[in-house]
Amino acid sequence: MFDALSGKLTGVFDKLRTRGALSEADVMEAMREVRLAMLDADVALPVVKEFTTKVRERAVGHEVLDSISPGQAVAKIVNDALIDALGGAGAVPLNLNAAAPIPILMVGLQGSGKTTTSGKIALRLQTREKRRVLLASLDVQRPAAQLQLQQLGERAKVASLPIVPGQSPVEIARRAMETGRREGFDVVILDTAGRLSIDEALMQEVREIRAATSPAETLLVVDAMTGQDAVNTAKHFNDAVGVTGIVMTRMDGDARGGAALSMRAITGAPIKLTGSGEKLEALEEFHPERVAGRILGLGDLAGLVEKASETLDQEETEKLALKMMRGKFDLDDYAAQIRQISKLGSIGGILDMLPGMGKLKEQIGDKDLDTSILKRHTAIISSMTKAERRTPDIIKASRKKRIAAGSGSSVQEVNRLLKQFDDMSTMMKRINKLGAKGLMRHGMSALMPKGMPPGRPQ
């Protein structure tokens, strides 16, 4: 969602880096472009003014204009200002320092993703924090809302409050807290009703529930796709009932990212979590410094490592690494490797988290990045016999035709897969033969086929 802003800001810094020394006029011109980029990304005007003023004041100082690489110095200042605008370095965790059962109140407009987010938070608290969680739907307005939360609870293997028809939201909230105390739950998540727009009846209902339960957290769920409307909604809720944190949903959408940049400055409430998909696992802590890094094309390696450690099967990864280092790598292992990569999400999403990959992504284009090549490779391998997967050398012309027909691909695609696998196996054997010392002594050139210069890919 920050792609457009990221592209424009990177363009501004590229211009600055080409100049040996910066004048005050250069900085002013750069700030004008930054201001236009931020306004185009739907960032609130007061936030843009404060941001550019802060950057300009620091960027026209002697430490920048007299520095060896002024372009990099300005980029560093913009990065720091972005982190401040997003709420300061470090994620703001959920407040769980209260007597059990800890009530967490979920509020927001209808369609913002409140109920799904309640299920996501319940799963996160149960798996990561090892807390016993009870889900309770207080939504008596929307048809089947209580049933939806019950089904989400079943999917997440989290307990949900039994549905009793005819009770008011406040009565359900009191029953949930009583059940939580009686049955030894650590956290009770109270999913309130939404409205199509903010009205006094909604605010009054939330106030009454707050008074009855005294929640440790009042989390406002807003849809990032609604842009500045999300910021206005957050401001109204914060003024009327008080909000301790914000959860932004649909952060994987293609809407402009201005709402996230404006949220903290306009409402004063921190963004605590972000949702980026319908899966119950698709919930992340909001780290301002990581988001700023991704906006400026600096990547998010810490986030990528975290994601990998959560989603990848460590035991299977270690087995694959061991087989690769021994040079005993077959097509079954290659298929297992593809499955592991697929768990991390789209290739485009992974590239976004690597430093300096924004331009490469633009050059290749999304069409070529997120193609179904990994699925096609899996289909081709699945069409092979066990013997063929173990010893690919036996796959000759007639077998290639059969595999292509069975996987719905062409013989050329089968050849391409076998060539890639052969190249990978050859490289693994060379690494194994050289060892760590040999690799350090000879460098990457030792891994290339004889006669091929190290700069040229195979």
Helices and strands as residue ranges (DSSP letters): H 3-17, H 24-40, H 45-59, H 62-65, H 70-86, E 102-107, H 114-127, E 133-137, H 145-156, E 159-160, H 169-182, E 187-191, H 200-213, E 217-223, G 224-226, H 228-241, E 245-249, H 258-267, E 271-275, E 283-285, H 288-295, H 301-311, H 314-326, H 331-343, H 347-352, H 358-364, H 366-369, H 373-382, H 386-390, G 392-394, H 397-407, H 411-442, G 443-447
